[in-house]
Amino acid sequence: MARRRQNLFEDLIEITSKLPWWVGVVLAIISYVWLHSIAASEVMAAVPPGKMGEVISQGLFKTLASVGQYLLPFAFLVGAAMSAYGRVKRQALHAQVAGSPDRGALNDMSWQQFEALVGEAFRRKGYSVTETGGGGADGGIDLALKKEGETLLVQCKQWKATKVGVSTVRELYGVMAAEGATGGFVVTSGIFTDEARAFAVGRNIELLDGNVLHALIRGMSAPDKTASVSPVAAGSSAPSCPVCQSEMVKRTAKRGANSGNEFWGCSQYPGCKGTRAI
C-alpha cells in the first residue's frame, strides 16, 4: 500500500523525532524567539513613495510569523517528545533482551522494534546512529553508523525461520561501494547460510546472527574453540574489533571460498564474530 503523503508540518515532526530530544527543545526556543521578534515588529504606517511592495511583503511576513511563532515550536516540541519516548522504548527493549536467557526474545518483537533494538545496541558501543528508514520489513539500509570518521551501514533482517542468504550480503556490499562506506553489518534474529558467511570474509562486512546479537546485548563472551589462531607478528599491533572494540587476532578460514586465507577475527569469538581483512 502506498504511503500517505505527509504535509510540511508532519515532515518537520518526523525529522525532529529522529534527532536527540534536546535538539528539538532548542529548536523550539530559537524558532519562537526569532518569529516572535518579527511578529512583534511594527509595520510602517505611512508608506513612502515606491515602498508599497516592501511594506506589503513585511506585512505578509509579519502575519506568517504571528502564526508560525506558535506552530513551528509546537512541531519541534512534538518531535522532541517522540524522540524521548522512542529513547525510552529502545532502552526497555534492550533491557528485555539483556535479561532474557536465550535469543527467543528477538523473535517476539516487530521488525520496527528489532531495528530500534539494533540501533540501541550500536549506540551503546559508541556509534552515532541514524535511522535511514530502509523501507519495511525486508528492504534497504536501515541504519547508518558513524564513529571516528568512519561510516558503516546496517541492514536488519528479523527472519525467524529463513536463513539470510548471500544475496542480502551482496546487496549491502553494493550499497557500501555506492555510498563510500568503510564497512557494514547484516544483523538478523535468525542465522546465515554458509555462502553468505563466505562472501562476507575479507569485505569488511560483519554478520551478526541471533546468538551473536543476543550475546552482544548481554555483554557475554566466550573463548574461540573453532578457529585456528596465529600470534601477531612482533612489532605490529592488532586492530580493534569493529563490533565490540576488543583486540583482534589472526585466524585462518577453514571452509568456504576463502578457505586457507588469513583474516583478523575478534578475540571474543563466538560471543562476537567481528572480522577485518588483512
Secondary structure, DSSP 8 states (H G I E B T S, - for coil): -------HHHHHHHHHHTS-HHHHHHHHHHHHHHHHHHHTS---SS--TT-HHHHHHHHHHHHHHHHHHHHHHHHHHHHHHHHHHHHHHHHHHHHHHHT-SSGGGGGGS-HHHHHHHHHHHHHTTT-EEEE---SSTT-S--EEEEETTEEEEEEEE--SSS-B-HHHHHHHHHHHHHHT-SEEEEEESS-B-HHHHHHHTTTTEEEE-HHHHHHHHHT------SSEEE---TT----B-TTT--BEEEEE--SSTTTT-EEEEETTTTT---EEE-
